[in-house]
Amino acid sequence: MKLNLLKLVLLFVSVSANAKNTNQEQTYAHFPDWLAGKSSCDYNSKTLRLPQDITQLKYLPADAYYQKGCENLKPLSKTDPDYVKKISFLQNQYDLFSWAQFVVLNRAVNSDLSISKTNLPICDGDNCKKPTWLHWRDTDSIFLENGCTPEPWSFKNNPNLNPELSAISQVAPSGMDLKDAILVDQANQPVYYQKLVSPNLFELITTPNILTNMPLYHLQGQSAYLNKIGKLNVALGSYVNCPGDSSDKVCNLIPDLKNYKYGDTTGSITLKVAWKVLSENDDPSQFIHVEKDVVVYDNLKNGEQSKVAKVVQKKLGVVAFHIAHKTNTSPNWVFSTFSHINSVDGQNPMFTNPHCPTCPVNVANGGKGPTQVKRIDNIMPITQRVNQFVQGKLAAENSVLQYYNLIGTQFTTDNSDPVIDGYPGRLLNFAGKSPFPTFLANELLETFLQPGNTPLGPDKKLFFKNSSCMNCHASGGFYSESEKGFKPRTTDFMFIFEDAHSFKPQACK
């Protein structure tokens, strides 16, 4: 009897230990101590942080919480005698965070729908593995015509629920018609754009709010939210871990977000992706690539988008990748933006003719011909060094991610700094909370938002002006029925809600 009792105790201890280990494996995603700030925040160090495990992070998925790492360096003022050291240290940290996200988002998905521990490998065949983010939801599958209810989240079926790509217009600057803001590569093909959201953000959009009993995927639901609650402050949310050896498909599980509140362990993510039609001159193995249906506008070269267009399957490669992530350390979100290493550089850049030094740069022509693209703000030296280090690691792993550059990371430096709405201060801090760097633009996602020196203000004084992720996204809004338009500064740095339509229940049956 005593022996059996001892066996039972030992069995209980063994089960408890296994449960504890499983618990650790199923923990909410997070990044290692060197990024979370648990280790040294010594900004006096003269060497960059270049951690050896940057491409081999243990935890999944990608909507990982960046803990309050090195927050003792904030608020950061330019009058601080150590400002340059501190901002350089923080930039190094946030650039590592950007790469960590990009790597984990592009972990290959296995045939059993588990997320592998392998970063997306080089592949030029027809059966290449797909990255994790392609199993997220396209906003076109959420904000449906007539405000109809979107299909539920399914890690397995999401790729089939996401429609063909049809968006070829970028965000147009003031005074430019949206149909003119079309980027065309040197092979005379338009770039296609896609927006996707993380699981917890999908759940927030599609779950009827407890106070309005309406969702946010149609205009009436947004207007009701504004009237009852007002401005949205996106919680950090949560999403269960998806370990690579999982056999129970936990990637398909969506957490109960009825108690969705600020302070949970992971942050919402939105993605914006630019796709290039791969030509005979492009090597697919150097791109994150897929075969995907796209809408083809036959008379685009004449400056018009066809009213009647055809859908054609084409091989597409990612040329730009933008990540916006809500975190505790950057309540105005962290904005990380990547582009292909040969977008405007190299011997045969895809979006620049190096033999035409007099061609006007970043000029929109409605798709009539190739765009001569120039990146106005160069990649900063710290970011360049981080890029070289991480790309070297990825090359050693034979990962296709080695062919992408981090253009930069924008983050907040002073959570108490107020919004500035008048020029010239507006250029620096329209978002509030002092973004760094002041300007950040992706040459393929915001080509026409890089104006350079521009007359601004009532006296039309000349200022340098470029795109700023935070200053732009601060204007994102919900639809207001009373104002018959979208009310700025109400959706916590997200523009996706402006894709919604009016709810017409009779058309949704």
C-alpha positions as MATLAB code, in Angstrom:
seq = 'MKLNLLKLVLLFVSVSANAKNTNQEQTYAHFPDWLAGKSSCDYNSKTLRLPQDITQLKYLPADAYYQKGCENLKPLSKTDPDYVKKISFLQNQYDLFSWAQFVVLNRAVNSDLSISKTNLPICDGDNCKKPTWLHWRDTDSIFLENGCTPEPWSFKNNPNLNPELSAISQVAPSGMDLKDAILVDQANQPVYYQKLVSPNLFELITTPNILTNMPLYHLQGQSAYLNKIGKLNVALGSYVNCPGDSSDKVCNLIPDLKNYKYGDTTGSITLKVAWKVLSENDDPSQFIHVEKDVVVYDNLKNGEQSKVAKVVQKKLGVVAFHIAHKTNTSPNWVFSTFSHINSVDGQNPMFTNPHCPTCPVNVANGGKGPTQVKRIDNIMPITQRVNQFVQGKLAAENSVLQYYNLIGTQFTTDNSDPVIDGYPGRLLNFAGKSPFPTFLANELLETFLQPGNTPLGPDKKLFFKNSSCMNCHASGGFYSESEKGFKPRTTDFMFIFEDAHSFKPQACK';
ca = [
       0.000    0.000    0.000;
       2.837    2.380    0.930;
       4.636    1.447   -2.292;
       1.555    2.210   -4.361;
       1.154    5.539   -2.541;
       4.784    6.381   -3.257;
       4.255    5.544   -6.938;
       1.197    7.791   -6.960;
       3.148   10.655   -5.415;
       5.977   10.201   -7.909;
       3.469   10.074  -10.760;
       1.853   13.290   -9.517;
       5.243   15.016   -9.325;
       6.087   13.797  -12.840;
       2.746   14.963  -14.275;
       3.095   18.322  -12.502;
       6.585   18.770  -13.906;
       5.394   17.894  -17.419;
       2.456   20.258  -17.054;
       4.806   22.988  -15.929;
       7.072   22.371  -18.926;
       4.065   22.355  -21.275;
       2.906   25.564  -19.666;
       6.261   27.133  -20.343;
       6.100   26.037  -23.975;
       2.556   27.408  -24.304;
       3.414   30.714  -22.684;
       2.449   33.937  -24.370;
       5.080   35.017  -26.816;
       7.907   37.189  -25.632;
      11.425   38.058  -26.587;
      14.701   37.304  -24.762;
      16.231   39.252  -21.903;
      18.579   41.256  -24.101;
      15.561   42.757  -25.873;
      13.160   42.954  -22.947;
      15.555   45.075  -20.912;
      16.119   42.488  -18.194;
      19.784   42.550  -18.977;
      21.972   45.644  -19.074;
      20.692   48.930  -20.493;
      24.191   50.381  -20.565;
      23.907   53.162  -23.099;
      27.554   54.089  -22.491;
      28.698   50.951  -24.250;
      30.562   51.807  -27.431;
      29.519   48.626  -29.210;
      26.165   47.823  -30.767;
      24.071   44.999  -29.420;
      24.239   42.236  -32.016;
      22.867   39.121  -30.258;
      23.810   35.768  -31.728;
      20.291   34.316  -31.300;
      18.448   37.112  -33.142;
      17.245   34.752  -35.902;
      16.506   31.805  -33.589;
      13.930   33.163  -31.168;
      12.247   30.456  -29.152;
       8.770   31.853  -28.732;
       5.926   32.188  -31.202;
       3.826   33.750  -32.653;
       4.870   37.138  -33.893;
       2.531   39.382  -31.910;
       5.086   39.397  -29.134;
       5.068   41.777  -26.233;
       8.082   44.043  -25.985;
       8.383   44.461  -22.224;
       9.218   47.752  -20.571;
      12.823   47.349  -21.573;
      15.159   50.246  -20.809;
      12.211   52.553  -20.061;
      14.452   54.290  -17.540;
      15.959   56.076  -20.560;
      12.606   57.774  -21.210;
      11.340   60.455  -21.335;
      14.228   61.479  -23.517;
      14.927   65.161  -24.127;
      17.298   66.631  -26.671;
      18.681   68.820  -23.869;
      19.944   65.690  -22.101;
      23.773   65.735  -22.315;
      23.655   61.989  -23.045;
      20.894   62.298  -25.646;
      22.946   60.930  -28.546;
      24.114   57.906  -26.542;
      20.633   57.154  -25.241;
      18.788   57.564  -28.546;
      21.422   55.445  -30.297;
      20.997   52.703  -27.689;
      17.199   52.777  -28.033;
      17.393   52.788  -31.823;
      19.615   49.705  -31.655;
      17.069   48.000  -29.358;
      14.048   48.860  -31.491;
      15.816   47.853  -34.706;
      16.492   44.454  -33.157;
      12.823   44.311  -32.198;
      11.850   45.059  -35.815;
      14.012   42.258  -37.120;
      12.727   39.899  -34.419;
       9.167   40.555  -35.587;
      10.022   40.189  -39.261;
      11.818   36.897  -38.641;
       9.050   35.372  -36.520;
       6.302   36.553  -38.872;
       8.142   34.747  -41.648;
       8.586   31.414  -39.922;
       7.565   28.701  -42.355;
       4.216   26.975  -41.801;
       4.381   23.170  -41.889;
       1.909   20.941  -43.716;
       0.188   20.128  -40.393;
      -0.328   23.884  -39.831;
       2.188   24.100  -37.021;
       4.658   26.957  -37.236;
       8.129   25.603  -37.752;
      11.264   26.779  -36.015;
      12.753   27.381  -39.455;
      12.901   30.815  -40.992;
      11.435   30.887  -44.489;
      13.991   29.074  -46.668;
      15.206   29.929  -50.144;
      12.976   28.165  -52.659;
      12.335   28.556  -56.388;
       9.967   25.649  -57.018;
       6.183   25.370  -57.001;
       5.842   23.888  -53.505;
       7.602   26.521  -51.441;
       6.548   26.908  -47.817;
       4.436   29.926  -46.904;
       5.171   32.369  -44.074;
       3.009   32.616  -40.955;
       1.494   36.000  -41.811;
      -0.117   34.618  -44.987;
      -2.411   32.724  -42.614;
      -3.661   36.022  -41.142;
      -6.645   37.934  -42.504;
      -6.656   40.481  -45.291;
      -8.757   43.537  -44.455;
     -10.666   42.989  -47.723;
     -12.002   39.768  -46.176;
     -13.191   41.646  -43.073;
     -14.689   44.920  -44.329;
     -17.076   43.386  -46.837;
     -19.459   45.024  -49.296;
     -22.782   45.879  -47.648;
     -21.182   45.506  -44.212;
     -21.817   41.764  -44.186;
     -20.433   39.474  -41.492;
     -16.971   38.132  -42.375;
     -16.141   34.461  -42.106;
     -14.618   33.471  -38.733;
     -10.884   33.284  -38.204;
      -9.282   30.002  -39.248;
      -5.529   29.618  -39.426;
      -6.107   26.828  -41.943;
      -8.659   28.543  -44.183;
      -7.654   32.200  -43.920;
      -5.537   32.053  -47.110;
      -8.615   30.838  -49.017;
     -10.821   33.515  -47.449;
      -8.487   36.330  -48.465;
      -9.608   37.636  -51.889;
      -7.573   38.363  -54.995;
      -5.332   41.415  -54.861;
      -6.868   44.477  -56.456;
      -5.317   47.512  -54.739;
      -2.707   49.249  -56.870;
      -2.990   52.796  -55.513;
      -0.834   54.068  -52.694;
      -1.895   56.628  -50.121;
      -2.061   59.862  -52.081;
      -0.750   63.143  -50.668;
      -3.040   66.128  -50.417;
      -3.929   67.426  -53.877;
      -3.276   64.129  -55.683;
      -6.040   61.919  -56.994;
      -5.851   58.393  -55.593;
      -5.965   56.872  -59.095;
      -2.744   58.708  -59.963;
      -0.747   57.341  -57.007;
       0.267   54.105  -58.733;
       3.781   52.706  -58.467;
       5.084   50.952  -61.605;
       8.299   48.926  -61.666;
      10.970   48.971  -64.355;
       9.261   45.998  -66.050;
       6.197   48.250  -66.476;
       4.036   46.329  -63.983;
       2.019   47.970  -61.174;
       2.695   47.074  -57.553;
      -0.159   45.450  -55.604;
      -0.890   46.253  -51.961;
      -2.372   44.134  -49.201;
      -3.314   44.896  -45.573;
      -3.579   42.180  -42.923;
      -4.366   42.040  -39.204;
      -3.295   39.809  -36.327;
      -5.736   37.395  -34.656;
      -6.518   39.533  -31.614;
      -7.207   42.584  -33.765;
      -9.488   40.507  -36.000;
     -11.411   39.453  -32.904;
     -11.716   43.046  -31.709;
     -13.128   44.155  -35.075;
     -15.592   41.307  -35.507;
     -16.912   40.792  -31.948;
     -19.956   42.973  -31.151;
     -19.088   45.496  -28.480;
     -20.794   44.864  -25.146;
     -22.140   48.444  -24.938;
     -23.313   48.853  -28.525;
     -24.005   45.200  -29.415;
     -22.509   46.037  -32.813;
     -19.198   45.107  -34.464;
     -16.695   47.509  -36.004;
     -16.619   46.058  -39.523;
     -19.451   48.253  -40.810;
     -20.083   52.001  -40.655;
     -23.096   51.828  -38.344;
     -21.111   49.840  -35.777;
     -18.288   52.372  -35.881;
     -20.665   55.316  -35.471;
     -22.385   53.602  -32.545;
     -18.991   53.023  -30.919;
     -18.143   56.706  -31.276;
     -21.447   57.792  -29.741;
     -21.320   55.391  -26.805;
     -17.614   55.052  -26.048;
     -15.666   57.532  -28.144;
     -12.051   57.085  -29.113;
     -10.649   53.556  -29.360;
      -7.598   52.675  -27.284;
      -6.495   49.285  -28.528;
      -5.667   46.935  -25.689;
      -2.533   44.927  -25.912;
      -4.732   41.865  -26.327;
      -3.566   38.295  -26.309;
      -3.070   35.301  -28.574;
      -2.034   31.820  -27.580;
       1.366   30.459  -28.466;
       1.800   28.209  -31.509;
       4.836   25.988  -30.811;
       6.319   24.191  -33.778;
       5.829   20.736  -32.301;
       2.153   21.285  -31.484;
      -0.206   18.477  -32.402;
      -3.443   20.116  -31.295;
      -3.445   23.010  -33.760;
      -3.510   25.708  -31.078;
      -2.882   28.201  -33.887;
      -6.588   27.905  -34.619;
      -7.622   28.933  -31.113;
      -8.790   32.478  -30.500;
      -8.778   33.641  -26.882;
     -11.850   34.943  -25.111;
     -11.501   38.713  -25.419;
     -14.672   39.679  -23.560;
     -12.388   41.083  -20.885;
     -10.192   42.762  -23.474;
      -8.234   45.302  -21.448;
      -5.061   47.316  -21.463;
      -2.159   45.429  -19.950;
      -2.480   41.971  -21.488;
       0.677   40.368  -22.736;
       0.700   40.834  -26.507;
      -0.008   43.699  -28.844;
      -2.174   44.118  -31.910;
      -0.404   44.121  -35.266;
      -1.344   45.452  -38.672;
       0.681   44.650  -41.773;
       0.927   46.346  -45.135;
       2.629   44.399  -47.908;
       3.739   45.486  -51.379;
       3.811   42.747  -54.030;
       5.716   42.867  -57.324;
       4.722   40.801  -60.353;
       7.828   38.694  -60.924;
       9.164   38.850  -64.463;
      11.616   36.624  -66.333;
      14.422   38.850  -65.056;
      13.493   38.240  -61.403;
      14.836   35.287  -59.432;
      11.912   33.973  -57.314;
      14.330   32.381  -54.861;
      15.327   35.882  -53.735;
      11.780   36.844  -52.773;
       9.105   35.827  -50.327;
       6.845   34.707  -53.167;
       3.507   33.059  -53.954;
       1.214   32.282  -56.861;
      -1.812   34.499  -56.285;
      -4.846   35.852  -58.131;
      -4.671   39.538  -59.017;
      -7.007   41.917  -60.789;
      -5.428   42.998  -64.073;
      -6.329   46.439  -65.430;
      -5.804   46.109  -69.172;
      -5.795   49.794  -70.055;
      -3.659   50.943  -67.142;
      -0.873   52.019  -69.463;
      -3.255   54.582  -70.919;
      -3.721   56.079  -67.469;
      -7.059   54.427  -66.748;
      -8.140   51.587  -64.507;
     -10.533   49.277  -66.340;
     -14.132   49.258  -65.204;
     -14.217   45.665  -66.421;
     -11.079   43.885  -65.253;
     -10.009   40.262  -65.378;
      -8.562   38.103  -62.612;
      -5.301   36.326  -63.459;
      -2.993   34.178  -61.369;
       0.527   35.569  -61.261;
       3.747   34.839  -59.421;
       4.263   37.656  -56.939;
       7.205   38.608  -54.753;
       7.193   40.760  -51.628;
       9.095   43.988  -52.190;
       8.040   45.944  -49.085;
       6.721   44.952  -45.669;
       5.372   47.338  -43.041;
       4.644   46.273  -39.435;
       2.688   48.426  -36.969;
       2.680   46.950  -33.462;
       0.985   48.275  -30.306;
       3.373   47.923  -27.358;
       3.771   49.214  -23.817;
       7.023   50.970  -24.650;
       5.475   52.801  -27.610;
       1.764   53.565  -27.056;
       1.748   55.335  -30.429;
       2.768   51.922  -31.806;
       6.141   50.773  -33.110;
       6.399   51.176  -36.879;
       8.906   48.881  -38.598;
       9.363   48.976  -42.345;
      11.339   46.701  -44.693;
      12.015   46.625  -48.423;
      13.833   44.328  -50.827;
      17.582   44.966  -51.062;
      17.247   45.570  -54.820;
      14.304   47.963  -54.684;
      16.382   51.060  -55.538;
      19.927   49.759  -55.016;
      22.222   47.252  -56.699;
      23.223   46.808  -60.327;
      19.668   46.255  -61.581;
      17.270   47.982  -59.185;
      13.617   47.101  -59.686;
      12.226   50.608  -59.280;
      14.959   52.896  -60.570;
      16.640   53.350  -63.929;
      20.286   54.044  -63.014;
      20.940   55.214  -66.572;
      18.520   58.120  -66.308;
      19.971   60.617  -63.828;
      17.665   63.361  -65.101;
      14.413   61.411  -64.722;
      12.055   63.103  -62.237;
      11.916   61.073  -59.039;
       8.846   59.938  -57.064;
       6.449   61.439  -59.597;
       3.061   59.769  -59.957;
       1.679   59.307  -63.467;
      -1.356   57.102  -62.939;
       0.451   53.964  -64.030;
       1.348   55.131  -67.522;
       4.974   54.023  -67.200;
       7.784   53.096  -64.808;
       8.241   55.235  -61.699;
      11.739   56.547  -60.981;
      11.897   55.882  -57.232;
      14.299   57.485  -54.797;
      14.506   56.874  -51.064;
      14.687   60.430  -49.730;
      15.974   59.589  -46.246;
      18.893   57.178  -46.246;
      18.953   54.144  -43.940;
      20.615   55.287  -40.705;
      24.110   53.922  -39.858;
      22.977   51.939  -36.798;
      20.213   50.301  -38.828;
      22.667   49.519  -41.625;
      24.974   47.749  -39.187;
      22.106   45.769  -37.643;
      20.957   44.822  -41.147;
      24.375   43.513  -42.127;
      24.616   41.404  -38.991;
      21.131   39.861  -39.227;
      21.364   39.314  -42.981;
      24.636   37.437  -42.436;
      22.897   35.149  -39.937;
      19.995   34.567  -42.342;
      22.369   33.844  -45.231;
      24.099   31.177  -43.113;
      20.650   29.614  -42.545;
      19.851   29.757  -46.277;
      16.796   31.923  -45.556;
      15.216   34.140  -48.189;
      14.867   36.848  -45.528;
      18.499   37.789  -46.167;
      17.285   39.704  -49.238;
      15.408   42.338  -47.214;
      16.556   45.543  -45.544;
      15.102   47.140  -42.460;
      14.600   50.739  -43.620;
      13.959   51.946  -40.085;
      11.945   51.766  -36.875;
       9.883   54.616  -35.432;
       9.057   54.634  -31.719;
       7.991   57.050  -28.977;
      10.535   58.757  -26.736;
       8.331   60.804  -24.368;
       4.879   59.539  -23.407;
       3.968   62.879  -21.825;
       4.810   65.058  -24.827;
       1.625   66.690  -26.197;
       0.386   66.906  -29.776;
       1.553   69.884  -31.847;
      -0.835   70.948  -34.595;
       0.737   74.130  -36.033;
       3.760   74.466  -38.316;
       6.665   73.903  -38.034;
       6.144   71.868  -34.835;
       3.464   69.822  -36.573;
       6.168   68.214  -38.734;
       7.918   66.935  -35.620;
       5.110   65.944  -33.296;
       1.620   65.912  -34.813;
       1.230   62.468  -33.209;
       2.432   63.537  -29.773;
       4.876   61.556  -27.623;
       7.889   62.659  -29.734;
       8.465   60.055  -32.467;
      12.004   59.033  -33.351;
      13.148   59.300  -36.031;
      11.115   62.340  -37.039;
      10.608   60.985  -40.555;
      10.306   57.392  -41.721;
       9.088   56.393  -45.173;
       9.212   53.215  -47.201;
      10.158   54.049  -50.783;
       7.692   51.465  -52.164;
       4.791   52.001  -49.753;
       4.931   55.794  -49.486;
       6.667   56.713  -52.734;
       4.648   59.866  -53.305;
       4.669   60.995  -49.661;
       8.349   61.994  -49.827;
       8.117   65.598  -51.025;
      11.376   66.988  -49.570;
      11.454   70.778  -49.290;
       7.878   72.061  -49.267;
       6.178   75.446  -48.684;
       4.028   75.109  -45.570;
       1.964   77.176  -43.175;
       0.196   80.503  -43.730;
       3.377   82.217  -44.919;
       4.353   79.307  -47.226;
       7.788   79.099  -45.687;
       9.995   76.326  -47.057;
      10.436   73.318  -44.739;
      11.863   69.860  -45.207;
       8.956   67.434  -45.178;
       8.824   63.691  -45.478;
       6.436   60.967  -44.415;
       6.181   60.072  -40.731;
       4.376   56.846  -39.828;
       3.052   58.132  -36.510;
       2.169   61.626  -37.668;
       0.218   60.129  -40.564;
      -1.516   57.289  -38.692;
      -2.558   59.620  -35.870;
      -5.357   60.801  -38.187;
      -7.013   57.374  -38.536;
     -10.724   57.472  -37.725;
     -14.093   55.796  -37.243;
     -17.110   56.726  -39.312;
     -19.356   59.330  -37.714;
     -22.985   59.245  -38.855;
     -23.587   62.780  -37.584;
     -20.570   64.166  -39.455;
     -21.068   61.953  -42.540;
     -17.389   61.101  -42.610;
     -14.494   59.600  -40.694;
     -13.558   61.413  -37.499;
      -9.756   61.770  -37.171;
      -7.829   60.546  -34.132;
     -10.426   58.003  -33.025;
      -8.977   54.599  -34.005;
      -5.616   54.477  -32.221;
      -3.311   54.928  -35.225;
      -5.218   52.659  -37.609;
      -6.627   53.581  -41.035;
      -8.077   50.139  -41.737;
     -11.546   51.105  -40.453;
     -11.953   53.490  -43.377;
     -12.299   50.405  -45.614;
     -15.702   49.634  -44.041;
     -19.073   49.876  -45.825;
     -22.593   50.681  -44.769;
     -24.519   47.742  -43.313;
     -27.352   46.585  -45.608;
     -28.822   43.480  -43.936;
     -31.086   42.618  -46.859;
     -28.024   42.225  -49.075;
     -26.250   39.927  -46.606;
     -28.773   37.096  -46.463;
];
